[in-house]
């Protein structure tokens, strides 16, 4: 294979791999909103009933916290230009919610061990940890919106 052909193969392979992010028009377009809402649905469908059977004391807190993260993201998105400081605070609350979810999930794993799907818990912990990092980067992007008056 000559040098030019290898270069062409590399370019075509990587050119096809590039997918730019879709534009964000509403909070529903935010990937981090979609991922945290998806995690909340998984918790409600696949975990909540099992935890009721096991009599987990913090099941209501878990359910509320799982919904709080996408709620904060939606509200923050609406305020990002109007009340910028409050929008940033809402993103910080969403990050704190992700941390709380990791804590609840790790507690569940520690208490119930093999009585609960360990892979599901590990997957949800990873989702919330990843979401927290994405929310942090979103906050940094939104901080560019600050005006000199604020």
C-alpha positions in Angstrom: 0.0 0.0 0.0 1.5 3.3 -1.0 1.6 6.3 1.3 -1.2 8.2 -0.5 -3.7 5.3 -0.4 -3.2 4.8 3.3 -3.7 8.5 3.9 -7.0 8.4 1.9 -8.3 5.5 3.8 -7.5 7.2 7.1 -9.3 10.4 5.9 -12.4 8.6 4.7 -12.6 6.5 7.9 -12.3 9.5 10.2 -14.3 11.9 8.0 -17.3 9.6 8.4 -16.7 9.3 12.1 -17.2 13.1 12.7 -20.7 13.9 13.7 -21.3 17.5 14.8 -23.6 18.1 17.7 -27.2 19.0 16.8 -28.1 22.6 17.6 -29.9 23.2 20.9 -33.2 25.0 20.5 -35.0 23.8 23.7 -33.8 22.1 26.9 -35.1 18.8 25.3 -32.3 19.1 22.8 -29.6 19.0 25.5 -27.9 15.6 25.6 -27.4 15.9 29.3 -31.2 16.4 29.8 -32.0 13.4 27.6 -29.5 11.2 29.4 -30.6 12.1 32.9 -34.3 11.7 31.9 -33.5 8.3 30.5 -31.8 7.3 33.8 -34.8 8.5 35.7 -37.1 6.4 33.6 -34.8 3.3 34.1 -35.0 3.9 37.8 -38.7 4.2 37.9 -39.3 1.2 35.6 -36.5 -1.2 36.6 -35.5 -0.4 40.2 -38.3 1.3 42.1 -40.6 -1.8 42.5 -37.7 -4.0 43.5 -36.7 -1.5 46.1 -40.3 -1.4 47.4 -40.2 -5.2 47.9 -36.9 -4.9 49.7 -38.4 -2.0 51.8 -35.7 0.5 51.0 -36.2 3.5 53.3 -35.2 6.2 50.8 -37.2 5.2 47.8 -39.1 8.5 47.6 -35.9 10.5 48.0 -34.4 8.4 45.1 -37.4 9.0 42.9 -37.5 12.7 43.6 -33.8 13.2 43.2 -33.8 11.3 39.9 -36.4 13.7 38.5 -34.8 16.8 40.1 -31.8 16.6 37.8 -33.7 17.0 34.5 -36.0 19.5 36.1 -33.1 21.7 37.1 -31.7 21.4 33.6 -35.0 22.5 32.0 -35.5 25.4 34.3 -31.9 26.5 34.0 -32.1 26.4 30.2 -35.1 28.8 30.4 -33.3 31.3 32.6 -29.8 31.3 31.1 -30.2 34.7 29.4 -32.7 36.3 31.7 -31.4 35.5 35.2 -28.0 34.1 34.4 -26.9 33.7 38.0 -30.0 31.6 38.9 -29.4 29.5 35.7 -25.9 28.7 36.8 -27.1 27.9 40.3 -29.6 25.5 38.8 -26.8 23.8 36.9 -24.9 23.5 40.1 -28.0 22.0 41.8 -28.2 19.5 38.9 -24.6 18.5 39.5 -25.3 18.1 43.2 -28.3 15.9 42.2 -26.1 13.7 40.1 -23.7 13.3 43.1 -26.7 12.5 45.4 -27.9 9.9 42.9 -24.5 8.2 42.9 -24.6 8.1 46.7 -28.1 6.6 46.8 -27.2 4.0 44.2 -24.0 3.0 46.0 -25.9 2.7 49.2 -28.4 0.4 47.6 -25.6 -1.7 46.2 -24.0 -1.9 49.6 -27.2 -2.7 51.5 -28.7 -5.2 49.1 -25.7 -6.8 47.3 -26.8 -9.7 45.2 -30.5 -9.1 45.8 -30.4 -6.3 43.3 -29.1 -6.1 39.8 -25.4 -5.0 40.3 -24.9 -4.3 36.6 -27.9 -2.0 36.6 -26.7 -0.1 39.6 -23.2 0.2 38.1 -24.6 1.4 34.8 -26.7 4.1 36.6 -23.8 5.2 38.7 -21.7 5.6 35.5 -24.6 7.5 33.8 -24.9 10.0 36.7 -21.1 10.5 37.0 -20.9 11.1 33.2 -23.8 13.5 33.4 -22.2 15.4 36.2 -19.2 16.1 34.0 -21.3 17.1 31.1 -23.3 19.5 33.2 -20.0 21.0 34.4 -18.9 21.6 30.8 -22.4 23.0 30.0 -22.0 25.4 32.9 -18.6 26.6 31.6 -20.2 27.2 28.2 -23.1 29.1 29.7 -20.7 31.3 31.6 -19.6 32.7 28.3 -23.1 34.3 28.1 -22.5 36.6 31.0 -22.7 40.3 30.1 -20.5 42.9 31.6 -23.4 44.2 33.7 -23.7 41.0 35.8 
